[in-house]
Amino acid sequence: MAKVSIIIPCYNQGQYIDEAVDSMLNQTFQEFEMIIVNDGSTDKFTIKKLKQYEKPKTTVFHTTNQGLPNARNNGIKIASGEYILPLDADDYFGATFLEKAVHVLEMKPEIGVVTCGMQCFGMNHKQHLPKGGDVKNFLAQNNACVASLFRKICWEQAGGYDEKLRQGYQDWNLWLDITKRGWLVHVIPEYLFYYRRRPGSMIRESDAMKPDLIKQLVNNHRELFEQYVDEVVAGKEKKILALKQSKETLRNSLSYKIGEFIAIPYRMIKRVKKEP
C-alpha cells in the first residue's frame, strides 16, 4: 500500500499532464501512487493520450464529466494512501515537497494539512505564501494552496469535497471543514507548488463569481461564521487596509512618479483633442 495517493483530475488538459506527472515521479520521496481521473474529456488529443497512458506508479480512472470536486472525490475513494495530494493536471511540484510534507504529518499528529508557498507561472509570476494555522485563519481568506497534502481521515471526517461547488473554492471549503474539527494547517516556507495562470483557468472564473461562492461557503459553515463573526469582520477590514496601503506605497514609489511625469504630454494632447 502506498503512503501517499496523488489525485490528478484531468478534463481536456492532455497537453499538460506529463509535466504534472513527471514532477511527482521526480520527487525525493517515492512511496506513492498516482491516480489520474479522466473527468469525461471531450478533446481528441486528451482522450487518446489518457487511453494509452503508461507511466510508472500511475493509473488512469475514466468517468463521465462530473466536475472538479467530484473528480477529486472519485479518485480519493479508490486511493490506498494514508495521505492524499490533489494536483490539477496543469500544475506541478518542486522535487522536495512530498518528502518535507510527509515528514511533517509523520512527526506532528495535530497537523491535518501541509501546504507551502505558491509560485505562479504562465500569465503572471506572482508568489504567495499562505499562513496556514487554525480555523480562524480560514474565515476571511483561504490560507492554504489548492494542492496541499492532507490525511485521508480528514477528508473522511469532512465528507469529502463539496460537489455543489463546481465553479471554485472547493479546497477552501474543505480546509474549513477540516480546521473546524481542530486540525491545524502547517506551511512549508518554500515556494514548491507551481500554479499555472492561463486564460480560462478556474481561479479566474472563481474570482468573477466570488460573491456567490463566498455566500455558499458561509451557508455551508453558518455556525462557524456566527461564532467568529468578529474575526471575519476584522479579517476583511485588514485586507481592505492592506490593499489601501499597497496602493499608497505604489503612488509614492519613484517608478510611479516617473510614469506619471512621462504621461503628462499624452494627457495634454488628449485634453486638446476633446476641446471644440
BAMAR-240758 format. One record per residue: residue in one letter; x, y, z of N, C-alpha, C in turn. Coordinates in steps of 0.2 Angstrom, whole numbers, padded with zeros to 4 digits, always signed. Each point is the difference from the previous one (the first is absolute). Layout:
BEGIN
aXYZXYZXYZ
...
This chain:
BEGIN
m+0004-0006+0000-0004+0006+0000+0004+0006+0000
a-0001+0005-0004+0004+0006-0001-0002+0005+0007
k+0005+0003+0001+0000+0005+0006-0005+0006-0002
v+0002+0002-0007-0004+0006-0002-0004-0002-0007
s-0006+0003+0000-0003-0001-0007-0001+0007-0003
i+0003+0001-0006-0001+0006-0003-0005+0000-0005
i-0005+0005+0000-0006+0000-0004+0000+0005-0005
i+0000-0002-0006+0001+0005-0005-0007+0000-0005
p-0004+0005+0001-0006+0000-0004+0002+0003-0007
c-0003-0002-0005+0002+0002-0007-0006+0001-0004
y-0001+0006-0002-0006+0001-0005+0003+0004-0006
n+0001-0003-0006+0003+0003-0006+0007+0004+0002
q+0004-0003+0004+0006+0003+0002+0006-0005-0002
g-0001-0004-0005+0005-0004-0002+0007+0003-0002
q+0000+0006-0002+0006+0003-0002+0005+0002+0006
y-0003+0000+0006+0004+0001+0006+0001-0006+0004
i-0003-0005+0000+0000-0006+0004+0007-0002+0002
d+0004-0001-0005+0007-0003+0001+0004+0005+0005
e-0001+0006-0001+0004+0005+0005-0002-0002+0007
a-0007+0000+0001-0002-0002+0007+0002-0007+0002
v+0000-0005-0004+0001-0006+0002+0008-0001+0001
d+0004+0003-0004+0007-0001+0000+0003+0004+0006
s-0004+0005+0002+0003+0004+0006-0001-0004+0007
m-0005-0005+0000-0001-0005+0005+0005-0005+0000
l+0001-0003-0006+0005-0005-0001+0007+0002+0002
n+0001+0006-0001+0007+0003+0002+0001+0002+0008
q-0006-0002+0004+0001+0002+0007+0005-0004+0003
t+0003+0003+0005+0005-0003+0005-0003-0005+0004
f-0007+0000+0001-0004-0005+0004-0004-0004-0006
q+0001-0007+0001-0003-0004-0006-0005-0005+0003
e-0003+0000+0006-0005-0005+0002-0007+0003-0002
f-0001+0000-0006-0007+0003-0002-0003-0004-0006
e-0006+0001-0001-0004-0002-0006-0003+0006-0003
m-0001+0000-0007-0003+0006-0003-0006-0003-0004
i-0006+0004+0001-0006-0002-0003-0002+0006-0004
i+0000-0001-0007-0003+0006-0004-0007-0002-0001
v-0004+0005+0001-0008-0001-0001-0002+0004-0006
n-0001-0004-0005-0002+0003-0007-0007+0002+0001
d-0002+0006+0001-0007+0003+0002-0004+0001-0006
g+0000-0005-0004-0005+0000-0006+0003+0005-0005
s+0007+0000-0002+0003+0004-0005-0004+0000-0007
t+0000+0005-0003-0003+0000-0007+0005+0002-0005
d+0006+0002+0002+0005+0002-0005+0004-0007-0002
k+0000+0000-0007+0003-0006-0003+0007-0002+0002
f+0004+0005+0001+0007-0001+0002+0000-0003+0007
t-0004+0003+0004+0000-0002+0007-0003-0007+0001
i-0005-0002-0004-0003-0006+0000+0005-0006-0002
k+0003+0002-0005+0005-0005-0003+0006-0001+0005
k+0002+0006+0002+0006-0001+0005-0001-0004+0006
l-0006+0002+0003-0002-0004+0007-0002-0007-0002
k-0002-0002-0005-0002-0006-0002+0006-0005+0000
q+0006+0003-0002+0006-0004-0001+0005+0002+0005
y-0002+0003+0005+0005+0003+0005+0004-0005+0004
e+0007+0000-0001+0004-0005+0004+0005+0004+0003
k+0000+0001+0007+0005+0003+0004+0001-0004+0006
p+0006-0001+0003+0001-0003+0006-0005+0002+0006
k-0002-0004+0004-0004+0002+0006-0007+0003-0002
t-0002+0000-0006-0006+0004-0002-0005-0005-0003
t-0006+0002+0002-0006-0003-0003-0005+0005-0003
v-0004-0002-0005-0005+0005-0002-0007-0003+0001
f-0004+0005+0003-0007-0002+0002-0005+0004-0004
h-0004-0003-0004-0004+0004-0005-0007+0000+0003
t-0003+0006+0000-0007+0002+0002-0003+0004-0005
t-0007+0001+0000-0003+0005-0003+0001+0007+0003
n-0001+0005-0004+0002+0007+0003-0005+0002+0006
q+0003+0000+0006-0004+0002+0006+0003+0006+0003
g+0005+0003-0002+0003+0006+0003+0006-0001+0005
l+0004+0005+0001+0006-0001+0004-0001-0003+0007
p-0005+0002+0004+0000-0003+0007-0002-0007+0000
n-0004-0002-0005-0002-0007-0001+0006-0004-0002
a+0004+0003-0005+0005-0004-0002+0005-0001+0005
r+0002+0005+0004+0004-0001+0006-0003-0006+0005
n-0006+0001+0001-0003-0005+0005+0000-0007-0003
n-0001-0001-0007+0000-0006-0003+0007-0003+0001
g+0005+0004-0001+0007-0003+0000+0001-0002+0007
i-0001+0004+0005+0001-0001+0007-0003-0007+0003
k-0006-0001-0003-0004-0006+0002+0004-0006-0001
i+0003+0000-0006+0004-0006-0002+0007+0000+0002
a+0002+0005+0004+0007+0001+0002+0002-0004+0006
s+0006-0003+0000+0002-0004+0005+0004+0003+0005
g+0003+0006-0001+0004+0004+0004-0003+0003+0006
e+0004+0000+0006-0001+0003+0006-0001+0008-0001
y+0004+0003-0004+0000+0007-0002-0002+0001-0007
i-0003+0006-0001-0003+0001-0007+0003+0007-0002
l+0002+0000-0006+0002+0006-0004-0004+0002-0006
p-0004+0004+0000-0004+0002-0006+0005+0005-0004
l+0000-0002-0007+0005+0004-0004-0004+0001-0007
d-0002+0006-0002-0003+0001-0006+0005-0001-0006
a-0003-0002-0006+0004-0003-0005+0005+0005-0003
d-0001+0007+0001+0004+0005-0003+0005+0003+0005
d+0001-0003+0006+0004+0003+0005+0006-0005+0001
y+0004+0002+0004+0006-0005+0002+0003+0002+0007
f+0004-0005+0002+0004+0001+0007+0007+0000-0001
g+0004+0004+0004+0007-0001+0001+0001-0007+0003
a+0007-0002-0001+0001-0007+0001+0000-0002+0008
t+0001+0005+0004+0000-0002+0007-0006+0001+0004
f-0006+0002-0003-0006+0001+0004-0002-0006+0003
l-0001-0006-0003-0003-0006+0003+0005-0002+0006
e+0006+0000+0000+0004-0002+0005-0001+0005+0006
k+0000+0006-0001-0001+0005+0006-0007+0000+0003
a-0005-0001-0005-0007+0000+0003-0001-0006+0004
v+0002-0006-0003-0001-0007+0004+0003+0000+0006
h+0006+0003+0001+0004+0000+0006-0004+0004+0005
v-0003+0006-0002-0004+0004+0005-0006-0004+0003
l-0004-0004-0005-0006-0004+0002+0003-0006+0005
e+0005-0003-0002+0003-0005+0004+0002+0002+0007
m+0003+0006+0001+0002+0002+0006-0005+0005+0005
k-0005+0002-0004-0004+0005+0004-0008-0003-0001
p-0002-0004+0005-0007-0002-0001-0006+0005+0000
e+0002+0006+0003-0005+0005+0000-0001+0003-0007
i+0004-0001-0005+0000+0003-0006-0004-0004-0005
g-0005+0003-0003-0004-0004-0005+0001+0001-0007
v+0003+0006-0001+0002+0003-0007+0007+0003+0000
v+0003-0001-0006+0007+0003+0000+0000+0003-0007
t+0001+0007+0000+0000+0004-0006+0007+0003-0001
c+0001+0004-0005+0006+0004-0001-0001+0006-0004
g+0006+0003-0002-0001+0006-0004-0002-0001-0007
m-0003+0004-0003-0003-0001-0007+0004+0005-0005
q+0003-0003-0005+0003+0004-0005-0004+0000-0007
c-0003+0005-0002-0004+0001-0006+0004+0000-0006
f-0002-0003-0005+0004+0000-0007-0006+0001-0005
g+0003+0002-0006-0005+0000-0006-0002+0008-0001
m-0006+0002+0002-0002+0007-0001+0003+0005+0005
n+0002-0003+0006+0004+0005+0004+0004-0005+0004
h+0005+0003+0004+0005-0003+0004+0000+0002+0007
k-0006+0001+0003-0001+0002+0007+0002-0006+0005
q+0002+0002+0006+0001-0005+0005-0005+0001+0006
h-0002-0005+0003-0004+0001+0006+0002-0006+0005
l+0001+0003+0006+0001-0005+0006-0006+0001+0005
p-0004-0006+0000-0006+0000+0004+0002+0000+0007
k-0005+0001+0005+0002+0000+0007-0002-0006+0004
g-0004-0004-0003-0002-0007+0003-0003+0002+0007
g+0001-0004+0005-0002+0001+0007-0007-0004+0001
d-0004+0003+0005-0006-0003+0002-0006+0003-0004
v-0006-0001+0002-0006+0002-0004-0001+0007-0001
k+0003+0004+0005-0001+0007+0000+0003+0003-0006
n+0006-0003-0002+0004+0003-0006-0004-0002-0007
f-0005-0004+0001-0004-0002-0007-0006+0004+0000
l-0002+0004+0004-0007+0003+0000+0000+0006-0005
a+0005+0004+0000+0000+0006-0005+0003-0002-0006
q+0004-0005-0001+0004-0001-0006+0002-0007+0000
n+0002-0003-0006+0003-0007+0000+0007+0000+0001
n+0002-0003+0006+0007+0000+0002+0004-0006-0001
a-0002-0004-0006+0004-0006-0002-0001+0000-0007
c+0005-0003-0004+0000-0001-0007-0005-0006-0002
v-0003+0001-0006-0005-0005-0002+0003-0007+0000
a+0007+0000-0001+0003-0007+0000+0004+0000+0006
s-0002-0004+0005+0003+0000+0007-0001-0008+0002
l+0005-0002+0004+0000-0007+0002-0005-0001+0006
f-0004-0004+0000-0005-0001+0006-0001-0007+0002
r-0002-0001+0006-0001-0007+0003-0007-0002-0003
k+0000-0006-0003-0006-0003-0003-0006+0000+0005
i+0002-0001+0007-0005+0000+0005-0004+0007+0001
c+0004+0005-0002-0003+0007+0000-0005+0001-0005
w+0001-0003-0006-0004+0000-0006-0007-0003+0002
e+0001-0006+0003-0005-0004+0003-0005+0003+0005
q+0004+0003+0005-0004+0004+0005-0004+0006-0003
a+0003+0003-0005-0003+0006-0003-0006-0002-0005
g+0000-0006-0002-0005-0002-0005+0002+0001-0007
g+0007+0001-0001+0002+0001-0007+0000+0007-0002
y+0002+0001-0007-0001+0007-0003-0008+0001-0001
d-0002+0006+0001-0007+0002-0001-0001+0000-0008
e-0004-0005-0002-0001-0001-0007-0005+0005-0003
k-0003+0004+0004-0004+0006-0003+0004+0006-0002
l+0006+0000+0003+0005+0006-0002+0004-0002-0006
r-0003+0000-0006+0003-0002-0006+0004+0006-0003
q-0002+0006+0002+0003+0006-0003+0006+0002+0004
g+0002-0003+0006+0006+0002+0003-0001+0000+0008
y+0006+0001+0003+0000+0000+0008-0001-0006+0003
q+0000-0006-0004-0001-0006+0003+0005-0002+0005
d+0006+0002-0001+0006-0001+0005-0001+0005+0006
w-0002+0006-0001-0001+0004+0006-0005-0003+0004
n-0006-0002-0003-0005-0003+0004+0002-0006+0004
l+0005-0004-0003+0002-0006+0003+0005+0002+0006
w+0004+0005-0001+0004+0002+0006-0004+0002+0006
l-0005+0004-0002-0005+0002+0006-0003-0006+0003
d-0002-0005-0004-0003-0006+0003+0005-0004+0004
i+0007+0000-0002+0005-0003+0004+0002+0004+0006
t+0001+0006+0000+0003+0004+0005-0005+0001+0006
k-0007+0000-0002-0005+0001+0005+0000-0006+0004
r+0003-0005-0002+0000-0006+0004+0006-0001+0005
g+0004+0006+0000+0006+0000+0004+0006-0001-0003
w+0000-0002-0006+0007-0002-0004+0003+0007-0002
l+0007+0000+0000+0004+0006-0002+0003-0001-0007
v+0001+0006-0003+0003+0000-0007+0008+0002+0001
h+0004-0004-0002+0007+0002+0001+0003+0003-0007
v+0004+0005+0000+0003+0003-0006+0007-0001-0001
i+0002-0003-0005+0007-0001-0002+0002+0007-0003
p+0005+0003+0003+0001+0007-0002+0005+0000-0006
e-0002-0003-0005+0004-0001-0007-0006+0000-0005
y+0002+0003-0006-0004+0000-0006+0001-0006-0004
l-0004-0005+0002+0001-0007-0003-0006-0002-0004
f-0005+0004+0000-0006-0002-0004+0000+0006-0006
y-0001-0003-0006+0000+0004-0006-0007+0000-0003
y-0003+0006+0000-0007+0001-0003+0000+0003-0006
r-0003-0003-0005+0000+0003-0007-0006+0005+0000
r+0001+0006-0002-0005+0005-0002-0001+0001-0007
r-0006-0002-0002-0001+0000-0008-0007+0002-0001
p-0002+0003-0006-0007+0001-0002-0004-0006+0001
g-0006+0002+0004-0005-0006+0001+0001-0004+0006
s+0006+0002+0004+0001-0004+0006-0005+0001+0005
m-0001-0005+0004-0006+0000+0005+0001+0006+0005
i+0006+0002+0002+0001+0006+0005-0003+0006-0003
r+0000+0001-0007-0002+0006-0003-0008+0000+0000
e-0003-0006-0001-0007-0001+0000-0002+0001+0008
s+0003-0003+0004-0002+0001+0007+0000+0007+0003
d+0006+0004-0002+0000+0007+0002-0006+0004-0003
a-0002-0002-0006-0006+0004-0003-0006-0002+0004
m-0001-0006+0003-0006-0002+0004+0001+0000+0007
k+0005+0004+0002+0002+0000+0007-0006+0001+0005
p-0004+0005-0001-0005+0002+0005-0005-0006+0001
d-0002-0004-0006-0004-0005+0001+0003-0006+0003
l+0007-0001-0001+0003-0006+0003+0001+0001+0007
i+0002+0006+0002+0001+0002+0007-0007-0001+0004
k-0005+0002-0003-0007-0001+0003-0001-0008+0001
q+0002-0004-0005-0001-0007+0001+0005-0003+0006
l+0006+0003+0000+0004-0002+0006-0003+0002+0007
v-0003+0006+0000-0003+0002+0006-0006-0005+0002
n-0004-0001-0005-0006-0005+0001+0003-0007+0002
n+0005-0002-0003+0003-0007+0002+0002+0000+0008
h+0003+0006+0002+0003+0000+0007-0003+0006+0004
r-0007+0000+0000-0003+0006+0003+0001+0001+0007
e+0000-0006+0004+0002+0000+0007+0007+0002+0001
l+0004-0001-0004+0007+0002+0001+0001+0007-0001
f-0003+0003-0005+0001+0007-0002-0004+0004+0006
e-0006-0002+0002-0003+0003+0006+0004+0000+0006
q+0004-0005+0001+0004-0001+0006+0006+0005+0000
y+0002+0001-0006+0006+0004-0001-0001+0006-0004
v-0006+0003+0001-0002+0006-0004+0005+0006+0000
d+0003+0001+0007+0004+0005+0001+0007-0001-0004
e+0002-0006+0000+0006-0002-0004-0001+0001-0007
v-0006-0002-0003-0001+0001-0007+0000+0007-0002
v-0003+0005+0004-0001+0007-0002+0007+0003+0001
a+0004-0002+0005+0007+0003+0001+0004-0002-0006
g+0000-0007-0002+0004-0002-0005-0002+0003-0007
k-0006+0002-0001-0002+0003-0006+0003+0007+0000
e-0001+0004+0006+0003+0006+0001+0008+0001-0001
k+0003-0005+0002+0007-0001-0001+0002+0000-0007
k-0004-0004-0004+0002-0001-0007-0001+0007-0004
i-0006+0003+0002-0001+0007-0003+0005+0005+0002
l+0002+0000+0006+0006+0004+0002+0006-0001-0003
a+0002-0007-0001+0006-0002-0003+0000+0002-0008
l-0006+0000-0003+0000+0002-0007+0001+0007-0001
k-0003+0004+0005+0001+0008+0000+0007+0001+0001
q+0003-0003+0004+0007+0002+0002+0005-0002-0006
s-0002-0006-0003+0004-0002-0006-0001+0005-0006
k-0006+0003-0001-0001+0005-0005+0004+0006+0001
e+0000+0002+0007+0003+0006+0002+0007+0000-0001
t+0003-0006+0002+0007-0002-0001+0002+0001-0008
l-0004-0003-0004+0001+0001-0007+0000+0007-0003
r-0005+0004+0003+0000+0007-0002+0006+0004+0002
n+0003-0002+0006+0006+0004+0002+0006-0003-0003
s+0000-0005-0004+0006-0003-0002+0003+0004-0006
l+0007+0000-0001+0003+0004-0005-0002-0002-0007
s-0001-0007-0001-0002-0002-0007-0007+0003-0001
y-0005+0000+0004-0006+0003-0001+0000+0007-0002
k+0004+0004+0004+0000+0007-0001+0004+0001-0007
i+0004-0004-0002+0003+0001-0006-0005-0001-0006
g-0004-0006+0001-0005-0001-0005-0005+0005+0000
e-0002+0003+0005-0005+0006+0000+0003+0006-0003
f+0007+0001+0001+0003+0006-0004+0000-0001-0007
i+0002-0007-0002+0000-0001-0008-0007+0000-0003
a-0005-0001+0004-0007+0000-0003-0003+0007-0001
i+0003+0005+0003-0002+0007+0000-0002+0002-0007
p+0005+0000-0005-0001+0002-0007-0006-0003-0003
y+0000-0007+0001-0006-0004-0003-0007+0003+0003
r+0000+0001+0006-0006+0003+0003-0002+0006-0003
m+0005+0005-0001-0001+0006-0003-0003+0000-0007
i+0003-0005-0004-0002-0001-0007-0007-0002+0000
k-0002-0005+0005-0006-0003+0000-0005+0006+0002
r+0002+0004+0004-0005+0006+0003-0001+0004-0006
v+0005+0002-0004-0001+0005-0006-0004-0003-0005
k+0000-0007-0001-0004-0003-0005-0007+0001+0002
k-0002-0001+0006-0007+0000+0002-0003+0007+0000
e+0005+0006+0000-0003+0006+0000-0003+0002-0007
p-0005+0004+0000-0004+0001-0007+0005+0005-0004
